[in-house]
């Protein structure tokens, strides 16, 4: 894999909101302090993103003792008008890739999912 040049290092394919949502989908019991280093954002930024995602209906937060448990709503729509359908299939794909399971997916299914959600 190629290391991005300094010029290209200023942007990422997924926004902070997308990275936090994928991380929460991977680990619903993660604390803000666990999510922060995993996505490369400060704890304060992650707190704000979680609040945004919760208010937009992408996830719900349930208090269990002193901890929070997050539940991702896979039926939430993408926020861009050109991306139709729910976020669930793309989150499934991204979490399986992060967990090393993407190689188990047939190439045709992987290509269909990416075409459908990443126009």
N, CA and C atoms as an extended XYZ file, in Angstrom:
357
Properties=species:S:1:pos:R:3:atomname:S:1:resname:S:1:resid:I:1 pbc="F F F"
N         0.850       -1.182        0.000 N   UNK     1
C         0.000        0.000        0.000 CA  UNK     1
C         0.886        1.232        0.000 C   UNK     1
N         0.462        2.196       -0.730 N   UNK     2
C         1.235        3.421       -0.885 CA  UNK     2
C         0.925        4.408        0.241 C   UNK     2
N         1.951        5.048        0.769 N   UNK     3
C         1.779        6.069        1.799 CA  UNK     3
C         1.333        7.356        1.126 C   UNK     3
N         0.273        8.006        1.637 N   UNK     4
C        -0.193        9.229        0.989 CA  UNK     4
C         0.851       10.340        1.065 C   UNK     4
N         0.912       11.135        0.004 N   UNK     5
C         1.820       12.271        0.012 CA  UNK     5
C         1.294       13.307        0.994 C   UNK     5
N         2.127       14.275        1.317 N   UNK     6
C         1.721       15.319        2.264 CA  UNK     6
C         0.499       16.076        1.755 C   UNK     6
N         0.446       16.318        0.472 N   UNK     7
C        -0.691       17.037       -0.119 CA  UNK     7
C        -1.989       16.236        0.041 C   UNK     7
N        -1.918       14.927       -0.162 N   UNK     8
C        -3.108       14.078       -0.084 CA  UNK     8
C        -3.445       13.652        1.341 C   UNK     8
N        -2.595       13.946        2.303 N   UNK     9
C        -2.830       13.522        3.682 CA  UNK     9
C        -3.859       14.408        4.385 C   UNK     9
N        -4.357       15.447        3.715 N   UNK    10
C        -5.291       16.378        4.346 CA  UNK    10
C        -6.739       15.910        4.326 C   UNK    10
N        -7.046       14.852        3.605 N   UNK    11
C        -8.429       14.400        3.537 CA  UNK    11
C        -8.479       12.890        3.719 C   UNK    11
N        -9.653       12.399        4.097 N   UNK    12
C        -9.864       10.967        4.266 CA  UNK    12
C       -11.128       10.574        3.524 C   UNK    12
N       -11.199        9.334        3.135 N   UNK    13
C       -12.346        8.855        2.381 CA  UNK    13
C       -13.615        8.877        3.229 C   UNK    13
N       -13.523        8.469        4.478 N   UNK    14
C       -14.672        8.529        5.386 CA  UNK    14
C       -14.506        9.709        6.326 C   UNK    14
N       -15.594       10.401        6.587 N   UNK    15
C       -15.564       11.508        7.534 CA  UNK    15
C       -15.404       10.968        8.947 C   UNK    15
N       -15.199       11.865        9.885 N   UNK    16
C       -15.146       11.460       11.287 CA  UNK    16
C       -16.435       10.776       11.703 C   UNK    16
N       -17.556       11.282       11.234 N   UNK    17
C       -18.846       10.680       11.570 CA  UNK    17
C       -18.917        9.237       11.050 C   UNK    17
N       -18.447        9.036        9.834 N   UNK    18
C       -18.448        7.694        9.263 CA  UNK    18
C       -17.531        6.758       10.018 C   UNK    18
N       -16.338        7.221       10.369 N   UNK    19
C       -15.383        6.379       11.092 CA  UNK    19
C       -15.905        6.022       12.480 C   UNK    19
N       -16.517        6.989       13.170 N   UNK    20
C       -17.076        6.705       14.499 CA  UNK    20
C       -18.229        5.706       14.383 C   UNK    20
N       -19.091        5.882       13.390 N   UNK    21
C       -20.214        4.963       13.215 CA  UNK    21
C       -19.728        3.544       12.928 C   UNK    21
N       -18.717        3.399       12.098 N   UNK    22
C       -18.153        2.067       11.813 CA  UNK    22
C       -17.562        1.467       13.080 C   UNK    22
N       -16.837        2.258       13.852 N   UNK    23
C       -16.217        1.749       15.082 CA  UNK    23
C       -17.277        1.311       16.092 C   UNK    23
N       -18.347        2.075       16.210 N   UNK    24
C       -19.425        1.698       17.129 CA  UNK    24
C       -20.128        0.444       16.623 C   UNK    24
N       -20.300        0.318       15.309 N   UNK    25
C       -20.903       -0.896       14.751 CA  UNK    25
C       -20.031       -2.114       15.048 C   UNK    25
N       -18.720       -1.930       15.029 N   UNK    26
C       -17.791       -3.023       15.346 CA  UNK    26
C       -17.815       -3.379       16.821 C   UNK    26
N       -17.974       -2.369       17.673 N   UNK    27
C       -17.871       -2.598       19.115 CA  UNK    27
C       -18.880       -1.720       19.851 C   UNK    27
N       -20.118       -2.187       19.990 N   UNK    28
C       -21.176       -1.374       20.610 CA  UNK    28
C       -20.925       -1.031       22.085 C   UNK    28
N       -20.037       -1.765       22.738 N   UNK    29
C       -19.744       -1.506       24.148 CA  UNK    29
C       -18.539       -0.588       24.344 C   UNK    29
N       -17.971       -0.100       23.252 N   UNK    30
C       -16.782        0.748       23.345 CA  UNK    30
C       -17.102        2.051       24.068 C   UNK    30
N       -16.136        2.506       24.840 N   UNK    31
C       -16.258        3.804       25.492 CA  UNK    31
C       -15.689        4.866       24.562 C   UNK    31
N       -16.066        6.110       24.820 N   UNK    32
C       -15.536        7.227       24.031 CA  UNK    32
C       -14.016        7.175       24.035 C   UNK    32
N       -13.422        6.874       25.175 N   UNK    33
C       -11.953        6.828       25.269 CA  UNK    33
C       -11.360        5.675       24.478 C   UNK    33
N       -12.168        4.635       24.155 N   UNK    34
C       -11.712        3.542       23.296 CA  UNK    34
C       -11.864        3.913       21.815 C   UNK    34
N       -12.950        4.602       21.505 N   UNK    35
C       -13.244        4.973       20.127 CA  UNK    35
C       -12.251        6.022       19.633 C   UNK    35
N       -11.913        6.966       20.486 N   UNK    36
C       -11.063        8.096       20.115 CA  UNK    36
C        -9.755        7.681       19.429 C   UNK    36
N        -8.932        6.845       20.051 N   UNK    37
C        -7.683        6.476       19.362 CA  UNK    37
C        -7.921        5.584       18.145 C   UNK    37
N        -8.992        4.812       18.164 N   UNK    38
C        -9.283        3.924       17.027 CA  UNK    38
C        -9.602        4.709       15.759 C   UNK    38
N       -10.208        5.889       15.917 N   UNK    39
C       -10.579        6.693       14.750 CA  UNK    39
C        -9.670        7.904       14.554 C   UNK    39
N        -8.753        8.129       15.483 N   UNK    40
C        -7.794        9.223       15.340 CA  UNK    40
C        -8.374       10.596       15.617 C   UNK    40
N        -9.351       10.665       16.513 N   UNK    41
C        -9.976       11.939       16.884 CA  UNK    41
C        -9.919       12.105       18.394 C   UNK    41
N       -10.024       13.351       18.859 N   UNK    42
C       -10.014       13.591       20.301 CA  UNK    42
C       -11.303       13.071       20.931 C   UNK    42
N       -11.253       12.818       22.225 N   UNK    43
C       -12.444       12.356       22.939 CA  UNK    43
C       -13.579       13.373       22.830 C   UNK    43
N       -13.238       14.624       22.921 N   UNK    44
C       -14.262       15.676       22.825 CA  UNK    44
C       -14.937       15.670       21.454 C   UNK    44
N       -14.148       15.498       20.404 N   UNK    45
C       -14.705       15.432       19.055 CA  UNK    45
C       -15.601       14.210       18.913 C   UNK    45
N       -15.149       13.068       19.425 N   UNK    46
C       -15.953       11.839       19.350 CA  UNK    46
C       -17.259       12.022       20.119 C   UNK    46
N       -17.221       12.676       21.281 N   UNK    47
C       -18.463       12.932       22.035 CA  UNK    47
C       -19.454       13.725       21.195 C   UNK    47
N       -18.971       14.747       20.515 N   UNK    48
C       -19.832       15.554       19.661 CA  UNK    48
C       -20.405       14.751       18.501 C   UNK    48
N       -19.577       13.911       17.901 N   UNK    49
C       -20.024       13.081       16.783 CA  UNK    49
C       -21.076       12.077       17.252 C   UNK    49
N       -20.846       11.450       18.391 N   UNK    50
C       -21.827       10.500       18.929 CA  UNK    50
C       -23.149       11.216       19.181 C   UNK    50
N       -23.101       12.423       19.717 N   UNK    51
C       -24.330       13.201       19.943 CA  UNK    51
C       -25.027       13.500       18.614 C   UNK    51
N       -24.250       13.870       17.581 N   UNK    52
C       -24.822       14.112       16.256 CA  UNK    52
C       -25.498       12.864       15.711 C   UNK    52
N       -24.794       11.728       15.787 N   UNK    53
C       -25.324       10.476       15.254 CA  UNK    53
C       -26.580       10.046       16.005 C   UNK    53
N       -26.574       10.280       17.300 N   UNK    54
C       -27.750        9.924       18.110 CA  UNK    54
C       -28.938       10.817       17.751 C   UNK    54
N       -28.717       12.112       17.646 N   UNK    55
C       -29.827       13.025       17.342 CA  UNK    55
C       -30.361       12.809       15.928 C   UNK    55
N       -29.531       12.320       15.013 N   UNK    56
C       -29.965       12.055       13.644 CA  UNK    56
C       -30.593       10.667       13.493 C   UNK    56
N       -30.582        9.869       14.560 N   UNK    57
C       -31.219        8.564       14.509 CA  UNK    57
C       -30.337        7.431       14.016 C   UNK    57
N       -29.047        7.682       13.855 N   UNK    58
C       -28.144        6.639       13.387 CA  UNK    58
C       -27.786        5.652       14.485 C   UNK    58
N       -27.895        6.077       15.721 N   UNK    59
C       -27.640        5.161       16.829 CA  UNK    59
C       -28.444        5.588       18.049 C   UNK    59
N       -28.601        4.646       18.952 N   UNK    60
C       -29.217        4.942       20.246 CA  UNK    60
C       -28.213        4.565       21.329 C   UNK    60
N       -28.304        5.298       22.411 N   UNK    61
C       -27.399        5.099       23.539 CA  UNK    61
C       -28.241        4.597       24.706 C   UNK    61
N       -27.821        3.482       25.284 N   UNK    62
C       -28.510        2.923       26.442 CA  UNK    62
C       -27.528        2.875       27.600 C   UNK    62
N       -27.949        3.406       28.714 N   UNK    63
C       -27.099        3.413       29.911 CA  UNK    63
C       -27.234        2.075       30.627 C   UNK    63
N       -26.109        1.403       30.846 N   UNK    64
C       -26.081        0.137       31.583 CA  UNK    64
C       -25.072        0.310       32.709 C   UNK    64
N       -25.585        0.540       33.907 N   UNK    65
C       -24.702        0.845       35.034 CA  UNK    65
C       -23.992        2.161       34.783 C   UNK    65
N       -22.681        2.121       34.809 N   UNK    66
C       -21.894        3.332       34.564 CA  UNK    66
C       -21.424        3.445       33.118 C   UNK    66
N       -21.826        2.498       32.282 N   UNK    67
C       -21.365        2.453       30.891 CA  UNK    67
C       -22.507        2.725       29.915 C   UNK    67
N       -22.159        3.068       28.719 N   UNK    68
C       -23.131        3.210       27.635 CA  UNK    68
C       -22.988        2.029       26.687 C   UNK    68
N       -24.086        1.616       26.134 N   UNK    69
C       -24.087        0.632       25.046 CA  UNK    69
C       -24.786        1.294       23.876 C   UNK    69
N       -24.176        1.201       22.703 N   UNK    70
C       -24.705        1.843       21.514 CA  UNK    70
C       -25.335        0.797       20.602 C   UNK    70
N       -26.434        1.166       19.992 N   UNK    71
C       -27.091        0.318       19.007 CA  UNK    71
C       -27.209        1.126       17.722 C   UNK    71
N       -26.618        0.613       16.661 N   UNK    72
C       -26.663        1.292       15.367 CA  UNK    72
C       -27.973        0.946       14.679 C   UNK    72
N       -28.610        1.955       14.089 N   UNK    73
C       -29.830        1.752       13.319 CA  UNK    73
C       -29.421        1.522       11.864 C   UNK    73
N       -29.399        0.255       11.403 N   UNK    74
C       -28.935       -0.029       10.045 CA  UNK    74
C       -29.888        0.471        8.959 C   UNK    74
N       -31.107        0.859        9.342 N   UNK    75
C       -32.082        1.354        8.373 CA  UNK    75
C       -31.977        2.855        8.127 C   UNK    75
N       -31.070        3.523        8.820 N   UNK    76
C       -30.880        4.961        8.610 CA  UNK    76
C       -30.409        5.202        7.190 C   UNK    76
N       -30.915        6.258        6.554 N   UNK    77
C       -30.511        6.538        5.173 CA  UNK    77
C       -29.188        7.301        5.128 C   UNK    77
N       -28.546        7.224        3.978 N   UNK    78
C       -27.381        8.072        3.748 CA  UNK    78
C       -27.851        9.516        3.712 C   UNK    78
N       -26.966       10.442        3.997 N   UNK    79
C       -27.355       11.850        4.047 CA  UNK    79
C       -27.170       12.566        2.712 C   UNK    79
N       -26.555       11.929        1.752 N   UNK    80
C       -26.350       12.554        0.444 CA  UNK    80
C       -27.467       12.129       -0.503 C   UNK    80
N       -27.985       13.055       -1.266 N   UNK    81
C       -29.145       12.780       -2.118 CA  UNK    81
C       -28.867       11.739       -3.194 C   UNK    81
N       -27.619       11.563       -3.592 N   UNK    82
C       -27.290       10.602       -4.637 CA  UNK    82
C       -27.039        9.188       -4.105 C   UNK    82
N       -27.044        9.028       -2.804 N   UNK    83
C       -26.827        7.710       -2.211 CA  UNK    83
C       -28.138        7.253       -1.597 C   UNK    83
N       -28.743        6.279       -2.238 N   UNK    84
C       -30.020        5.805       -1.739 CA  UNK    84
C       -29.835        4.512       -0.951 C   UNK    84
N       -30.846        4.173       -0.208 N   UNK    85
C       -30.795        2.949        0.588 CA  UNK    85
C       -30.269        3.195        1.982 C   UNK    85
N       -30.356        2.176        2.800 N   UNK    86
C       -29.917        2.284        4.195 CA  UNK    86
C       -28.401        2.102        4.341 C   UNK    86
N       -27.870        2.568        5.462 N   UNK    87
C       -26.428        2.472        5.721 CA  UNK    87
C       -26.002        1.077        6.162 C   UNK    87
N       -26.938        0.250        6.583 N   UNK    88
C       -26.623       -1.070        7.127 CA  UNK    88
C       -25.714       -1.934        6.278 C   UNK    88
N       -26.028       -2.148        4.988 N   UNK    89
C       -25.152       -3.012        4.180 CA  UNK    89
C       -23.721       -2.481        4.061 C   UNK    89
N       -23.569       -1.175        3.949 N   UNK    90
C       -22.218       -0.623        3.868 CA  UNK    90
C       -21.488       -0.772        5.205 C   UNK    90
N       -22.191       -0.567        6.310 N   UNK    91
C       -21.571       -0.771        7.629 CA  UNK    91
C       -21.159       -2.230        7.804 C   UNK    91
N       -22.015       -3.151        7.353 N   UNK    92
C       -21.657       -4.570        7.429 CA  UNK    92
C       -20.374       -4.850        6.667 C   UNK    92
N       -20.273       -4.279        5.480 N   UNK    93
C       -19.093       -4.475        4.650 CA  UNK    93
C       -17.849       -3.884        5.321 C   UNK    93
N       -17.962       -2.652        5.802 N   UNK    94
C       -16.806       -1.984        6.418 CA  UNK    94
C       -16.387       -2.654        7.718 C   UNK    94
N       -17.340       -3.099        8.524 N   UNK    95
C       -16.969       -3.774        9.775 CA  UNK    95
C       -16.351       -5.128        9.485 C   UNK    95
N       -16.848       -5.834        8.470 N   UNK    96
C       -16.248       -7.129        8.143 CA  UNK    96
C       -14.839       -6.947        7.589 C   UNK    96
N       -14.619       -5.860        6.840 N   UNK    97
C       -13.274       -5.575        6.336 CA  UNK    97
C       -12.330       -5.268        7.494 C   UNK    97
N       -12.808       -4.486        8.452 N   UNK    98
C       -11.979       -4.122        9.602 CA  UNK    98
C       -11.667       -5.344       10.462 C   UNK    98
N       -12.606       -6.303       10.480 N   UNK    99
C       -12.408       -7.508       11.274 CA  UNK    99
C       -11.722       -8.619       10.489 C   UNK    99
N       -11.331       -8.331        9.235 N   UNK   100
C       -10.617       -9.308        8.431 CA  UNK   100
C       -11.498      -10.361        7.794 C   UNK   100
N       -12.798      -10.125        7.719 N   UNK   101
C       -13.721      -11.107        7.157 CA  UNK   101
C       -14.084      -10.817        5.713 C   UNK   101
N       -13.668       -9.697        5.163 N   UNK   102
C       -14.098       -9.310        3.820 CA  UNK   102
C       -13.625      -10.293        2.765 C   UNK   102
N       -12.522      -10.977        3.020 N   UNK   103
C       -12.041      -11.925        2.022 CA  UNK   103
C       -12.997      -13.096        1.864 C   UNK   103
N       -13.901      -13.301        2.835 N   UNK   104
C       -14.888      -14.366        2.754 CA  UNK   104
C       -16.060      -13.999        1.846 C   UNK   104
N       -16.233      -12.700        1.559 N   UNK   105
C       -17.340      -12.260        0.719 CA  UNK   105
C       -17.029      -12.532       -0.746 C   UNK   105
N       -18.016      -13.030       -1.489 N   UNK   106
C       -17.794      -13.193       -2.930 CA  UNK   106
C       -17.531      -11.830       -3.572 C   UNK   106
N       -16.636      -11.787       -4.538 N   UNK   107
C       -16.277      -10.533       -5.203 CA  UNK   107
C       -17.496       -9.829       -5.782 C   UNK   107
N       -18.432      -10.581       -6.365 N   UNK   108
C       -19.611       -9.963       -6.978 CA  UNK   108
C       -20.448       -9.245       -5.928 C   UNK   108
N       -20.608       -9.855       -4.755 N   UNK   109
C       -21.390       -9.218       -3.684 CA  UNK   109
C       -20.694       -7.961       -3.185 C   UNK   109
N       -19.394       -8.030       -3.026 N   UNK   110
C       -18.608       -6.874       -2.598 CA  UNK   110
C       -18.756       -5.734       -3.608 C   UNK   110
N       -18.622       -6.045       -4.891 N   UNK   111
C       -18.729       -5.027       -5.938 CA  UNK   111
C       -20.127       -4.419       -5.972 C   UNK   111
N       -21.172       -5.240       -5.841 N   UNK   112
C       -22.555       -4.724       -5.844 CA  UNK   112
C       -22.782       -3.771       -4.690 C   UNK   112
N       -22.316       -4.131       -3.511 N   UNK   113
C       -22.498       -3.290       -2.331 CA  UNK   113
C       -21.792       -1.948       -2.507 C   UNK   113
N       -20.571       -1.984       -2.993 N   UNK   114
C       -19.824       -0.745       -3.179 CA  UNK   114
C       -20.465        0.123       -4.254 C   UNK   114
N       -20.896       -0.464       -5.358 N   UNK   115
C       -21.549        0.313       -6.416 CA  UNK   115
C       -22.834        0.953       -5.909 C   UNK   115
N       -23.607        0.204       -5.137 N   UNK   116
C       -24.901        0.688       -4.655 CA  UNK   116
C       -24.733        1.866       -3.703 C   UNK   116
N       -23.698        1.868       -2.897 N   UNK   117
C       -23.604        2.864       -1.835 CA  UNK   117
C       -22.501        3.885       -2.002 C   UNK   117
N       -21.644        3.711       -2.957 N   UNK   118
C       -20.504        4.626       -3.090 CA  UNK   118
C       -20.444        5.206       -4.491 C   UNK   118
N       -21.507        5.816       -4.925 N   UNK   119
C       -21.502        6.435       -6.256 CA  UNK   119
C       -20.787        7.747       -6.228 C   UNK   119
